[in-house]
Every structure is written in C-alpha cells, then in structure tokens.
Amino acid sequence: ETRGFVPRALSQVFGEKYDVPENEFNIQVSYLEIYNESAHDLLSGLPRGDGDAAQPPLKKLDITEDNHGVVTVKGLTVVPVTSVDDALNCLFEGELYRAKSQHP
C-alpha cells in the first residue's frame, strides 16, 4: 500500500469505529506544528462558516507539563470528524499554514 502513515492510521481508527457499532466513539483532529521553538495551531485558520477566506495569523500556543508528566497544549483547535475524509480534509487545510523555508 502506497498511502502514508497518517491516512493508514486514520483508516484503522475509523475501521475500529465501524467494527464495533455498539460502542460510541467521538473522534477529533488537531494539527500542531513546532517550528523554530514555537508551537502553532495549524487548524486555527479553518473557515468557521463566515465565508472569510483570508489567511489569519497562526495562533501561537503554550505547551505545559504538570507534575505527573501530562503534557497539555492550551488553546489547540480540536475539530470533530466523522470519517477518514473529514479528518484528511482538516489535515490538508492545515498544510496550507505550515511554515515553509528554503533549505541549503
């Protein structure tokens, strides 16, 4: 299979959801980029139904760890998804906001 890791993982997650219909699953997607020691929410610019297509600035996030080693990203956008296609669409949209620079 030539699909990448993320599409295969999403297929497996949703496959489990459909294989066990008696259980209720809520699946959500977030997309975080850490670039130059800064964390950015790549889904914070997704349109929310107001028709504004302008690219907003990326939301800078704080990553914290508590005394028990639990890592939290405060303010990270969480998008509910109902299918592999929904999840992949979020990730494709997030790709538009990734930092891009030339490499030597």
Number of C-alpha atoms within 10 A of each C-alpha: 4 5 7 8 9 12 14 13 12 17 15 13 16 15 13 13 18 13 10 10 9 8 9 9 14 8 16 13 15 17 19 18 18 13 11 7 7 11 18 22 24 26 25 24 20 18 14 9 7 6 7 11 11 9 12 12 12 16 16 18 17 13 13 11 10 8 6 6 8 8 11 12 14 11 13 21 18 14 16 13 16 13 16 17 13 15 20 16 13 19 17 12 16 20 14 13 20 17 13 8 6 4 4 3
